[in-house]
Amino acid sequence: MNPVTIIAGREIRDAMRNRWVVVATLVLGVFALSLAFLGSAPTGTVAASPLAVTAVSLSSLTIFLIPLIALLLSYDAVLGEIDRGTMALLLTYPVARWEVIAGKFLGHLAVLTFATLVGYGVAGAALWFANTEPDPDAWYAFAAMIGSSVLLGAAFIAIGYLVNTLVRDRSTAAGIAVGIWLVFVLIYDMALLGGLVADQGRFMTPAVLNVLLLLNPADAYRLFNLAGFANVGALSGLAGLGEQMRVGPGILVAAMMLWVVVPLLLAAALFTRRSV
Amino acid sequence: MVSASSELVALDQVTKAFGTHVAVKAVDLSLRAGEMVALIGHNGAGKSTLMKLMLGLIRPSAGRVTVLGGDPGQGKTSRSRLELGYLPENVAFAPSQTGAEVLSFYARLKRRPVADNRALLERVGIAYAAARRVGTYSKGMRQRLGLAQALLGNPRLLLLDEPTTGLDPELRQGFYAIIRGLRDEGACVLLSSHALPELEEHVDRVVVMNQGVKLADASISALRRQMDLPVRIVLTVPPETMARLTALIEPGLQWRLLSARRCEVVCAESRKTEVLRKVAGVPLRIDDIDIQSPSLSEIYADLTAGVPTKAPAKIEEVA
């Protein structure tokens, strides 16, 4: 085994011991199940597929929940170990610093992936048994929603590591993590909306808006899930926006991937220079 | 068999500054296979900084550090790190993992068979708690788990930062027995400690640090000779012969009566034998002679008290 998998394995075991895996899976599962049944009840026998409705409501929930879980997993990944003295020890072993970051990332990503797959998968399975007419398009949207949720989580884990390597103090890192969550999940969209209203279309052309939306991983996720699929987009009322924007799902996924890769590389580079 | 002269660690005029604070100033140091060296000094004297420099955790601001034939700060040190053991000061392993799991993790990283861990845990005396979570361990048990991790793969170089904190006297003896065993097999052990009295009987050499400067680097007996600190000789004689005894040691020597039967003579290390010859040379009944050489604590106090920051008197043993 190489150092990356050894460290990833330890992170996974640690998360299991700390009940992190159980808690995250339960939270996601309970929300997903309640949305699946409560949320699909009003549609009754109308044309809208309960699965598509669930995918839409779940993706709205994911934007709040997944970044929170990801930041909770990652906000002290490096600083916590420096405080405990185990980081200095770990780095005297035959382990490169980037391998420490990569191992932790894989471990935390595995925990988040497991929680998302199981938590949302349970809701999907419940709908599968309840639904007599499975709609392949809706299933595709549901699967894409789960996949992109994992990607969104990965982005916020990477952002959490970057914060860890930028500051010295654990409590500072926690504060910044809360701030990042607030900005990306809540404030960014409000500011954008306010900007659009105040601007009256002078500077905020659709192209500028596209770029601004891609600069927030949570918005990229929202657009991918709410507007990216015809069936789902019609339900969310964002189909018009999606068409006007002409930002394809490929670009949205690429933007989210950049939000994973860039912070991760920066974190590894900063950690390599840091004295422990 | 490793030759006694093989150098495992070499520090050449090493300086480390953190911003404006200079933690280590122009230190030369050489550690060879088969020796146990103590690093002593106040808190903040630069002991941990020296160790971190040797481990490559921090880079020197000036000078050169060579450990096991390479630069510890370079990325390509994986091989030399397999031969190195380190016990940091105040290490706290993940409390939710068991002792056995913690050790397995480090053994895998060091590419050592996990099957050997049981014997290692037995060696440090915590095999009975291997399946318990580290969170339930006492400070001494955590320290012993840390030592077990440092001993993985019988390293050629062991750097131990305050290894005996939290250990009771019996465990300390056990700890030194393990370390001596490794030293006798040819390993080099560098340990920092505040517990000077216990170091005295175990280490081959002492490196004294003060405010980032190396004040002394010699064996304890060499330090005693060169420092020439006073030796206390307590003579116990019958009360009626006390007057004759004091008359005998009167010329040029400092003495005082501790009681009617006990007389204390304080003299320089170099004059110790002279006093003994004087006393033994006459037919005088002596009930007891107690010679107290200056302890490491006294040597250390004298070294660090007289010389503050400027122009420290350096003591080096000529190898």
HADDOCK unambig.tbl for C-alpha pairs under 7 A between the chains (distance, minus, plus):
assign (segid A and resid 3 and name CA) (segid B and resid 109 and name CA) 6.04 0.50 0.50
assign (segid A and resid 14 and name CA) (segid B and resid 96 and name CA) 6.82 0.50 0.50
assign (segid A and resid 17 and name CA) (segid B and resid 96 and name CA) 6.10 0.50 0.50
assign (segid A and resid 18 and name CA) (segid B and resid 96 and name CA) 6.84 0.50 0.50
assign (segid A and resid 84 and name CA) (segid B and resid 91 and name CA) 6.08 0.50 0.50
assign (segid A and resid 84 and name CA) (segid B and resid 92 and name CA) 5.13 0.50 0.50
assign (segid A and resid 85 and name CA) (segid B and resid 90 and name CA) 6.83 0.50 0.50
assign (segid A and resid 85 and name CA) (segid B and resid 91 and name CA) 4.84 0.50 0.50
assign (segid A and resid 85 and name CA) (segid B and resid 92 and name CA) 6.30 0.50 0.50
assign (segid A and resid 86 and name CA) (segid B and resid 91 and name CA) 6.13 0.50 0.50
assign (segid A and resid 86 and name CA) (segid B and resid 92 and name CA) 6.69 0.50 0.50
assign (segid A and resid 86 and name CA) (segid B and resid 93 and name CA) 6.50 0.50 0.50
assign (segid A and resid 89 and name CA) (segid B and resid 86 and name CA) 6.93 0.50 0.50
assign (segid A and resid 89 and name CA) (segid B and resid 88 and name CA) 6.60 0.50 0.50
assign (segid A and resid 92 and name CA) (segid B and resid 55 and name CA) 6.23 0.50 0.50
assign (segid A and resid 92 and name CA) (segid B and resid 81 and name CA) 6.53 0.50 0.50
assign (segid A and resid 93 and name CA) (segid B and resid 81 and name CA) 5.76 0.50 0.50
assign (segid A and resid 93 and name CA) (segid B and resid 82 and name CA) 6.96 0.50 0.50
assign (segid A and resid 93 and name CA) (segid B and resid 109 and name CA) 6.76 0.50 0.50
assign (segid A and resid 93 and name CA) (segid B and resid 110 and name CA) 6.61 0.50 0.50
assign (segid A and resid 94 and name CA) (segid B and resid 78 and name CA) 4.38 0.50 0.50
assign (segid A and resid 94 and name CA) (segid B and resid 81 and name CA) 5.53 0.50 0.50
assign (segid A and resid 94 and name CA) (segid B and resid 82 and name CA) 6.50 0.50 0.50
assign (segid A and resid 94 and name CA) (segid B and resid 109 and name CA) 6.81 0.50 0.50
assign (segid A and resid 94 and name CA) (segid B and resid 110 and name CA) 6.70 0.50 0.50
assign (segid A and resid 96 and name CA) (segid B and resid 75 and name CA) 6.96 0.50 0.50
assign (segid A and resid 275 and name CA) (segid B and resid 57 and name CA) 6.47 0.50 0.50
assign (segid A and resid 275 and name CA) (segid B and resid 58 and name CA) 5.63 0.50 0.50
assign (segid A and resid 276 and name CA) (segid B and resid 57 and name CA) 6.40 0.50 0.50
